[in-house]
């Protein structure tokens, strides 16, 4: 499978997507869009991967202004999250800057991708998780960033429990509440805890997410999220002495 970056900067994804996402790709790719006009027939899964990536950049760019300070830290954070190859750094920065200057708010981008993944809520959760990681790039989640992420989550159709579960996961598991990571309360029954855990593992498996449109470039991040879920379950089990 070809890298998602070639599809984005080549303009192919924009032709297949249309709407605000396609317009952003076209603006960033410039004349290269015309060069790719004969390649309209992009497979649906590849198109979704392009949409996921572009929206993460666009929403990250809009979020960069949420705390009132726009720096290059957010671009660097995106590069870390997506493991962007050095030769594509300039292209990512170009899309980021175009989205930041765009007069549209974040809502059109969020609504378009929410519609594309309406049947794949796990992918939308992964996108919000990516944004959460970007928000923490400077070591702290500003209140304005949390409000922004919550607004995005609302457009994605994620309830408060799902939002807390996603935003509770950190790179340092000891700093997170295992019950929140699992999306349950401390008084949850053992059987319900096990059922919830199994569902989370199934819905967050990287292979499933990639099949539903998550870019392959995010497999490492998806594995980290799954590991956090497993760790949270192990910690709760240990505290309850559940076998």
C-alpha positions as CSV (number, residue, x, y, z in Angstrom):
1,X,0.0,0.0,0.0
2,X,1.3,3.4,-1.0
3,X,2.1,6.0,1.7
4,X,-0.8,8.2,2.6
5,X,1.5,11.2,2.1
6,X,1.8,10.6,-1.7
7,X,-2.0,10.6,-2.0
8,X,-2.4,13.8,0.0
9,X,0.2,16.0,-1.7
10,X,-0.5,14.5,-5.1
11,X,-4.0,15.8,-4.8
12,X,-5.7,12.4,-5.5
13,X,-7.4,12.3,-2.2
14,X,-8.9,15.7,-2.6
15,X,-10.4,14.8,-5.9
16,X,-12.2,11.8,-4.4
17,X,-13.2,13.6,-1.2
18,X,-14.6,17.0,-2.1
19,X,-16.0,19.3,0.5
20,X,-13.8,21.3,2.9
21,X,-11.3,18.4,3.2
22,X,-10.8,18.2,-0.6
23,X,-10.6,22.0,-0.8
24,X,-7.8,22.0,1.8
25,X,-5.8,19.3,-0.1
26,X,-6.2,21.2,-3.3
27,X,-5.1,24.5,-1.8
28,X,-2.0,22.8,-0.2
29,X,-1.1,20.8,-3.3
30,X,-1.6,23.6,-5.8
31,X,-0.9,22.7,-9.4
32,X,-0.3,19.1,-8.5
33,X,-4.1,18.6,-8.3
34,X,-4.4,19.3,-12.0
35,X,-1.7,16.8,-12.6
36,X,-3.6,14.1,-10.8
37,X,-7.0,14.6,-12.5
38,X,-6.9,11.4,-14.4
39,X,-6.6,9.3,-11.2
40,X,-10.1,9.8,-9.8
41,X,-11.1,6.3,-8.8
42,X,-9.3,6.1,-5.5
43,X,-10.3,3.1,-3.4
44,X,-12.6,3.9,-0.6
45,X,-10.3,2.7,2.2
46,X,-7.4,4.8,0.9
47,X,-9.7,7.8,0.5
48,X,-10.7,7.5,4.2
49,X,-7.1,7.3,5.2
50,X,-6.4,10.5,3.4
51,X,-9.5,12.1,5.1
52,X,-8.4,10.9,8.5
53,X,-4.9,12.4,8.1
54,X,-5.9,15.7,6.6
55,X,-8.6,16.3,9.3
56,X,-6.1,15.5,12.0
57,X,-3.8,18.2,10.6
58,X,-6.6,20.6,10.1
59,X,-8.1,20.2,13.5
60,X,-4.7,20.2,15.0
61,X,-4.0,23.6,13.3
62,X,-7.3,25.0,14.6
63,X,-6.6,23.7,18.1
64,X,-3.2,25.4,18.0
65,X,-5.0,28.7,18.3
66,X,-7.3,27.5,21.2
67,X,-4.9,28.6,23.9
68,X,-4.2,31.9,22.2
69,X,-0.7,31.0,21.2
70,X,0.3,29.6,17.8
71,X,3.7,27.9,17.7
72,X,5.4,25.2,15.6
73,X,5.1,22.8,18.6
74,X,1.8,21.5,17.2
75,X,3.4,20.7,13.8
76,X,6.2,18.9,15.6
77,X,3.7,17.0,17.8
78,X,1.8,15.9,14.7
79,X,5.0,14.6,13.1
80,X,5.7,12.6,16.2
81,X,2.2,11.1,16.3
82,X,2.2,10.2,12.7
83,X,5.9,9.3,12.5
84,X,6.2,11.6,9.5
85,X,9.2,10.8,7.3
86,X,11.7,13.7,7.0
87,X,11.1,14.1,3.3
88,X,7.4,14.8,4.0
89,X,7.9,17.4,6.8
90,X,7.5,20.4,4.5
91,X,4.3,19.0,3.0
92,X,2.8,18.5,6.5
93,X,3.7,22.0,7.5
94,X,2.2,23.3,4.2
95,X,-1.2,21.6,5.0
96,X,-1.0,22.8,8.6
97,X,-0.4,26.4,7.6
98,X,-3.1,26.3,5.0
99,X,-5.6,25.0,7.5
100,X,-4.5,27.6,10.1
101,X,-5.0,30.5,7.6
102,X,-8.3,29.1,6.4
103,X,-11.3,31.3,7.4
104,X,-13.5,28.2,8.1
105,X,-13.8,27.1,11.7
106,X,-13.0,23.5,12.7
107,X,-16.7,22.4,12.5
108,X,-16.9,21.8,8.7
109,X,-13.8,19.5,8.8
110,X,-15.1,17.6,11.9
111,X,-18.6,17.2,10.4
112,X,-17.3,15.9,7.0
113,X,-15.1,13.2,8.6
114,X,-17.8,12.3,11.2
115,X,-20.1,11.6,8.2
116,X,-17.4,9.5,6.5
117,X,-16.8,7.4,9.6
118,X,-20.4,7.3,11.0
119,X,-20.3,3.5,11.0
120,X,-16.8,3.3,12.4
121,X,-16.9,5.1,15.8
122,X,-13.7,3.5,16.8
123,X,-11.8,5.4,14.0
124,X,-13.3,8.7,15.2
125,X,-12.2,7.9,18.8
126,X,-8.7,7.2,17.4
127,X,-8.7,10.6,15.7
128,X,-9.7,12.3,18.9
129,X,-7.0,10.4,20.7
130,X,-4.5,11.8,18.1
131,X,-5.6,15.3,18.8
132,X,-5.3,14.7,22.5
133,X,-1.7,13.6,22.1
134,X,-1.0,16.7,20.1
135,X,-2.7,18.9,22.8
136,X,-0.3,17.4,25.4
137,X,2.8,18.1,23.3
138,X,3.8,21.0,25.5
139,X,3.3,19.0,28.6
140,X,-0.1,20.4,29.7
141,X,-3.7,20.3,28.4
142,X,-5.0,23.9,28.5
143,X,-8.7,24.4,29.5
144,X,-9.3,26.0,26.1
145,X,-7.9,22.9,24.4
146,X,-10.1,20.6,26.5
147,X,-13.1,22.6,25.6
148,X,-12.1,22.4,21.9
149,X,-11.6,18.6,22.1
150,X,-15.0,18.2,23.8
151,X,-16.6,20.2,21.0
152,X,-14.9,17.9,18.4
153,X,-16.1,14.9,20.4
154,X,-19.7,16.2,20.3
155,X,-19.6,16.5,16.5
156,X,-18.2,13.0,16.4
157,X,-21.1,11.8,18.4
158,X,-19.0,10.6,21.4
159,X,-20.7,10.8,24.8
160,X,-19.1,12.1,28.0
161,X,-17.9,8.7,29.1
162,X,-16.2,8.0,25.8
163,X,-14.6,11.5,25.9
164,X,-13.2,11.0,29.4
165,X,-11.9,7.5,28.5
166,X,-10.0,8.8,25.4
167,X,-8.6,11.9,27.0
168,X,-7.6,10.1,30.2
169,X,-5.0,7.9,28.4
170,X,-1.5,9.3,28.8
171,X,2.0,8.0,27.9
172,X,2.6,7.5,31.6
173,X,0.0,4.9,32.7
174,X,0.6,5.6,36.4
175,X,-0.8,9.1,35.9
176,X,-4.2,7.9,34.6
177,X,-7.3,6.6,36.4
178,X,-7.7,2.9,35.2
179,X,-11.5,3.1,35.6
180,X,-11.7,6.2,33.4
181,X,-9.5,4.6,30.8
182,X,-11.9,1.7,30.6
183,X,-14.9,4.0,30.6
184,X,-16.5,2.5,33.8
185,X,-17.0,3.6,37.4
186,X,-15.3,2.0,40.4
187,X,-18.6,0.3,41.5
188,X,-18.9,-1.6,38.2
189,X,-19.7,-5.3,38.6
190,X,-17.0,-7.8,37.7
191,X,-18.9,-9.3,34.8
192,X,-19.7,-5.9,33.3
193,X,-16.0,-4.9,33.7
194,X,-14.8,-8.0,31.8
195,X,-17.4,-7.5,29.1
196,X,-16.5,-3.8,28.7
197,X,-12.8,-4.7,28.5
198,X,-13.3,-7.3,25.8
199,X,-15.4,-4.9,23.8
200,X,-12.7,-2.2,24.1
201,X,-10.0,-4.6,23.0
202,X,-12.0,-5.7,20.0
203,X,-13.0,-2.2,18.9
204,X,-9.5,-0.8,19.4
205,X,-7.5,-3.5,17.7
206,X,-5.1,-1.8,15.1
207,X,-6.0,-4.3,12.4
208,X,-9.7,-3.5,12.7
209,X,-9.1,0.3,12.7
210,X,-6.9,0.1,9.7
211,X,-9.5,-2.0,7.8
212,X,-12.0,0.8,8.6
213,X,-9.8,3.6,7.3
214,X,-7.2,4.5,9.9
215,X,-3.9,5.2,8.2
216,X,-1.3,2.4,8.5
217,X,1.1,5.1,9.7
218,X,-0.8,5.2,13.0
219,X,-0.4,1.5,13.8
220,X,2.2,2.2,16.5
221,X,0.0,4.8,18.2
222,X,-3.0,2.4,18.1
223,X,-0.9,-0.2,19.7
224,X,0.1,2.2,22.5
225,X,-3.6,2.9,23.1
226,X,-4.5,-0.8,23.2
227,X,-1.6,-1.3,25.6
228,X,-3.0,1.4,27.9
229,X,-6.4,-0.3,27.9
230,X,-4.7,-3.7,28.8
231,X,-2.7,-2.0,31.5
232,X,-5.8,-0.3,33.0
233,X,-7.6,-3.6,33.1
234,X,-4.7,-5.4,34.7
235,X,-4.5,-2.7,37.4
236,X,-8.2,-2.9,38.2
237,X,-8.0,-6.8,38.3
238,X,-5.1,-6.6,40.6
239,X,-6.9,-4.3,43.0
240,X,-9.9,-6.6,43.0
241,X,-7.9,-9.8,43.1
242,X,-9.9,-11.0,40.1
243,X,-8.7,-14.2,38.4
